[in-house]
């Protein structure tokens, strides 16, 4: 399958931000002209006093000097981004929840991507661990990144080895160095460290 950035963006957006469910009709609701409307009593014409109150409540409260000085809040980072390859070394970057990594791997597999590498990042100041999956497309010369974070105290997430069997060794290496556990892995035994090692040397609090 020939992938496009638009297709990847659409699939990952649907994974990360699923369409909201349609609310069920509430008790006491009535249908009129094919639309759901609330059954409420007719309040009658508004009085002059109530109209003035309504206009007053509709006016926005005056902003404080502190709020004005602070300026607009920065827009949150989008979980799905595309880049020029020269800027990042990849053209697609998606951040997913840790329980979505298998579904994310499935998206990459269906679009013809191969797994290149898996690594960890210790965000010790944020008390989080991150796993970064690097993918490449062998025919379209595209590189993509999928990443996820989890609490540093419980660094665990599902293995993607059922989707990409080559993830087996990458996950074992990441477990060795960062202590991240890949649930469902067929053999999460030490890969590069001694079998009796009780340390993870790439964690930022590691002391040799």
Residue pairs with C-beta under 8 A, 6 or more apart in sequence:
1 110
1 111
1 112
2 112
2 139
2 140
3 111
3 112
3 113
3 137
3 140
3 142
5 82
5 91
5 92
7 111
8 92
8 94
8 107
8 111
8 144
9 80
9 82
9 92
11 107
11 111
12 79
12 80
12 94
12 96
12 104
12 107
13 80
15 96
15 100
15 103
15 104
15 107
16 79
16 80
16 94
16 95
16 96
16 97
16 100
17 79
25 36
26 38
28 38
28 39
29 36
29 37
29 38
29 39
30 37
30 38
30 39
31 37
46 54
77 95
79 94
79 95
79 96
80 92
80 93
80 94
80 95
81 92
81 93
81 94
82 91
82 92
82 93
83 90
83 91
83 92
83 93
84 91
85 91
85 143
89 143
90 134
90 143
90 144
90 145
91 142
91 143
91 144
92 142
92 143
92 144
92 145
93 144
93 145
93 146
93 147
94 104
94 144
94 145
94 146
94 147
95 146
95 147
95 148
95 149
96 103
96 104
96 146
96 147
96 148
97 148
98 131
98 148
98 149
98 150
98 156
98 157
98 158
99 157
99 158
100 148
101 131
101 133
101 146
101 148
101 157
101 158
101 160
102 158
102 160
102 162
102 163
104 133
104 146
105 115
105 133
105 146
105 160
105 163
105 164
105 167
106 163
108 115
108 135
108 144
108 146
109 163
109 164
111 137
112 137
112 138
112 139
112 140
113 135
113 136
113 137
113 142
113 144
114 135
114 136
114 137
114 138
114 164
115 133
115 134
115 135
115 160
115 164
115 166
115 167
115 170
116 134
116 135
116 136
116 143
117 133
117 134
117 170
118 131
118 132
118 133
118 134
118 167
118 170
118 171
118 173
118 174
119 131
119 132
119 134
119 170
119 174
120 129
120 130
120 131
120 132
120 174
120 177
120 178
120 180
120 202
121 129
121 130
121 131
121 132
122 129
122 130
122 152
122 178
122 202
122 203
122 204
123 129
123 130
123 149
123 152
124 152
124 203
124 204
124 205
127 151
127 152
127 153
128 149
128 150
128 151
128 152
129 149
129 150
129 151
129 152
129 155
129 178
129 180
130 147
130 148
130 149
130 150
131 147
131 148
131 150
131 157
131 174
131 180
132 145
132 146
132 147
133 145
133 146
133 147
133 160
134 143
134 144
134 145
135 143
135 144
135 145
135 146
136 142
136 143
136 144
137 143
137 144
148 157
150 156
150 157
150 180
155 178
155 179
155 180
155 181
156 180
156 181
156 182
156 183
157 180
157 181
157 182
157 183
158 182
158 183
158 184
159 167
159 171
159 182
159 183
159 184
159 185
159 186
160 167
160 171
161 167
161 168
161 171
161 182
161 184
161 185
161 186
162 184
168 185
168 186
168 187
169 191
171 182
171 185
171 188
172 185
172 187
172 188
172 189
172 190
172 191
173 191
173 192
174 180
174 182
175 181
175 182
175 185
175 188
175 191
176 190
176 191
176 192
176 193
176 197
176 200
177 192
177 200
177 201
177 202
177 203
178 200
178 202
178 203
179 200
179 203
181 188
182 188
189 195
190 197
193 199
193 201
199 206
200 206
201 208
